[in-house]
Amino acid sequence: MPALARTFTGLPVIANGGLHQEAVARRVLDEGHADVLAVGTGALANPDLPRREAAGTVQAAFDPRLLEPLATLGNARAYADA
């Protein structure tokens, strides 16, 4: 998909989704599919992601509870009421 976006728009492309694995990220960049990579959940789960990749250390799995409490209207009201 990123290559199609580049072809049709001619604009820089940011690729995301599963790019916290070095081999996949390198392929996306080396093959010219994207200009920049977003590694959201991989970086949240592994704030030391570059060091882990360089050392060949196993990455921690992303835990969705890291994002709690979710930014919802209900939680905003509960916060405001507290």
C-alpha positions in Angstrom: 0.0 0.0 0.0 2.7 2.6 0.8 4.2 2.2 -2.7 0.8 2.8 -4.2 0.4 5.9 -2.2 3.8 7.2 -3.3 3.0 6.4 -7.0 -0.3 8.1 -7.1 0.5 11.2 -4.9 4.2 11.7 -5.3 4.2 12.7 -1.6 6.4 11.4 1.2 4.9 8.2 2.8 4.8 7.2 6.4 4.3 3.4 6.8 3.0 1.9 10.0 1.8 -1.5 11.4 4.2 -4.2 12.4 7.3 -2.3 11.6 9.0 -2.7 15.0 10.8 -5.8 13.7 14.1 -4.6 12.1 13.9 -7.0 9.1 10.5 -5.8 8.1 11.3 -2.1 8.7 14.5 -2.4 6.7 12.8 -4.0 3.7 10.1 -1.3 3.6 12.8 1.4 3.5 15.3 -0.4 1.3 12.6 -1.2 -1.3 11.4 2.4 -1.3 7.9 1.7 -0.1 8.0 4.5 2.5 10.1 7.5 3.6 9.4 7.2 7.4 8.3 4.4 9.7 5.9 4.6 12.6 6.5 2.0 15.3 3.8 3.0 17.8 3.0 0.0 19.9 6.4 -1.5 19.5 8.0 1.6 20.9 5.5 1.9 23.7 6.2 -1.6 24.8 9.9 -1.2 24.3 11.1 2.4 25.0 14.6 1.1 24.4 13.6 -0.4 21.0 16.8 0.6 19.2 19.0 -0.9 21.9 17.0 -4.1 21.9 17.3 -4.4 18.1 21.1 -3.7 18.2 21.6 -6.3 21.0 19.3 -8.9 19.5 17.2 -8.8 22.7 13.7 -10.1 22.6 11.1 -7.4 22.5 8.4 -7.2 25.1 4.8 -7.7 23.8 2.5 -4.7 23.8 0.1 -4.7 26.7 -3.0 -2.6 25.9 -3.4 -1.8 29.6 -0.5 0.6 29.1 -3.0 3.0 27.5 -5.5 3.0 30.4 -7.4 4.8 31.5 -8.8 5.3 28.0 -9.6 8.8 26.9 -13.3 8.5 26.8 -16.1 11.0 27.7 -17.0 8.8 30.7 -13.5 8.8 32.0 -13.2 12.5 31.4 -16.4 13.1 33.4 -15.2 10.8 36.2 -11.9 12.8 36.3 -13.7 16.1 36.4 -16.0 14.9 39.1 -13.2 13.7 41.3 
